[in-house]
Amino acid sequence: MTIELRQVSLRIGAETHIYHTDLALEPGQFNILLGTTLSGKTTLMRLMAGLEKPTTGELWINGENVTGVAVQKRSVAMVYQAFINYPSFTVYDNIASPLKVVGLPRREIDSRVRRFAEMLKLTPMLERLPGELSGGQQQRTALARALVKGAELVLLDEPLANLDYKLREELRDELPRLFADTGATVVYATSEPLEALMLGGYTATLNQGRVVQFGPTSSIYRQPATLEAARVFSDPPINVADIIKQDDTAYLSEAVGWRIPPALSRLPDGQYKIGLRPHHLLPRGDGVKVEGEVQIAEISGSESIVRVSIEGNNWVSEAHGIHPFEYGAKASFFFDPERCMYFDADENLIQT
């Protein structure tokens, strides 16, 4: 299925929820909407599903303008973060419900339900009610109902957010495989950059109702077109600082400088910005050494996350292992300048 938003916007009263958006999803692929809470992910999905009508613009599916077509007449399925099942229906009947609505023969319904129940490890639970299931089993039931429908467009609105870590990891690995054979175009909303990277496919980064960038997920992560896109695709937040470029050297301060890539040395001298991901700022190593005052130190499992004030900038270091730091103490950190992303005065990425 091809799906394209053409100059779509949504205003409710005086408030703009989605600014003018042009977006053509990749057919038959995983398309990820990545952004923080209130960035517009769910609203875009509701526009695609036909649950919301755009204030301006058009939605085209398979070359047809479907802007005014009711959701019931679209080949679409949606799974929400808060799993929704019919509480008085068994798992079997929950999965079968969209097939019964369209009047498929009983034998075909049974075949499809059992096929997807097996895929999602629900066969032993088919006669149970949703209230007798764990949260993970309920979400699997909701996913099975979306799959069994055979919809050409499947919208998954942070479907794993309420699941425990182990089940979330399992389903995250399974989802691309589950949908690969269906030929469906999948749109998956998440606020987690790591989840987007693990799912792969294509990603649209969103910020405050705007699509910042769209393309192959790994490419957007490695080379975000703008600092705004880099910020969306970084958790903890990307480290940003102003630098002064002079000849072939970038200066973070009078005491901290490094040689810049040859492609940058030809640019006019002056002020630019750098972006450095937290896992590239380390408490040990080689490269450029910077010093600052520790503001917050957190140890999470086998990782140490430190917030530190460096040359007037609030930066974050994310390092493997346990590294003890004390609040207010002076500490040294290191980064490889080749890991830096460079941005011009308009915060567009400078290709190196």
Secondary structure by P-SEA (a helix, b strand, c coil): cbbbbcbbbbbccccccccbbbbbccccccccccccccccaaaaaaaaaccccccccccccccccccccccccccbbbbcccccccccccaaaaaaaaaaaacccaaaaaaaaaaaaaaaccccccccccccccaaaaaaaaaaaaaaacccbbbbccccccccaaaaaaaaacccccccccccbbbbbbccaaaaaaaccbbbbbccccccccccaaaaaaccccaaaaaaacccccbbbbbbbccccccccccccccccccccccccccbbbbbcccccccccccbbbbbbbcbbbbcccbbbbbbbccccbbbbbbccbbbbcccccbbbbbccccbbbbccccccccc
